[in-house]
Amino acid sequence: MSKCKKVRKKFDEINVIPFIDIMLVLLVIVLTTATFVKQGVIPVELPQSSTQSKTKKIKEIVLYVKKDGKIFFGKEKLTLEALKKKLQILSKDQVIVLKSDKNSKFQDFVSVMSLLKELQLKEFYIATQE
C-alpha cells in the first residue's frame, strides 16, 4: 500500500506585483485630479478669430433706501409706485445694486426686494460694507 502524502506548499513570500500595479494606477488618478483641483478649471488656450463680437456692457443701476424711508433710483427720488414703473421697462438681465442704510426700516428694504422679485429682476446685488 502506498501512502499518498498531501504536500502543502508554504508561502515564503508574498507576490507584491498586483499590489504595485494597483498603487501605480491610484497614483496616476490622484495626480491627475490634483492638477484639476489646484487650477480649478481645465486650462484651455482659445483660438483667435478675425471677427470678434463685442459684448454689450450693461451699466448697473443703483437703488438706495435711506433711513427715513426715501427710495432713490440713481440720484432720482421716487415713490415705490414710481419705482415700479421705472423698473418695468428694464431688461430682465439688468444688473441692479441695492444699497440700504443700516438704520433704515426693514419693511422699506423688503418692499423694494419684493418689487424686484415681482418684476422678475434677478440680477441684483445687495451692497454691504466690510
SULMO-V35864 format. One record per backbone hydrogen bond with DSSP energy under -1.0 kcal/mol. NH is the residue of the N-H (numbers start at 1). CO is the residue of the C=O. E is the energy in kcal/mol with one decimal. If there is no record, write none. Layout:
BEGIN
NH_CO_E, NH_CO_E
END
This chain:
BEGIN
12_10_-1.1, 20_16_-2.3, 21_17_-2.2, 22_18_-2.1, 23_19_-2.2, 24_20_-2.2, 25_21_-1.9, 26_22_-2.4, 27_23_-2.2, 28_24_-2.1, 29_25_-2.1, 30_26_-2.5, 31_27_-2.5, 32_28_-2.1, 33_29_-2.4, 34_30_-2.2, 35_31_-1.2, 36_32_-1.2, 37_33_-2.2, 38_34_-2.1, 39_35_-1.8, 40_36_-2.2, 61_95_-2.3, 63_97_-3.1, 64_72_-2.5, 65_99_-2.4, 66_70_-2.9, 69_66_-1.8, 72_64_-2.4, 73_76_-3.1, 74_62_-2.7, 76_73_-1.7, 78_71_-3.0, 83_79_-2.3, 84_80_-1.8, 85_81_-1.7, 86_82_-2.0, 87_83_-2.6, 88_84_-1.7, 90_87_-1.1, 94_91_-1.5, 96_123_-2.5, 97_61_-3.1, 98_125_-3.7, 99_63_-3.4, 101_65_-2.9, 104_101_-1.7, 109_105_-1.4, 110_106_-2.6, 111_107_-2.3, 112_108_-1.8, 113_109_-2.3, 114_110_-2.8, 115_111_-1.6, 116_112_-2.2, 117_113_-2.2, 118_114_-2.5, 119_115_-1.9, 120_117_-1.2, 121_116_-2.5, 124_122_-1.3, 125_96_-2.6, 127_98_-2.4
END
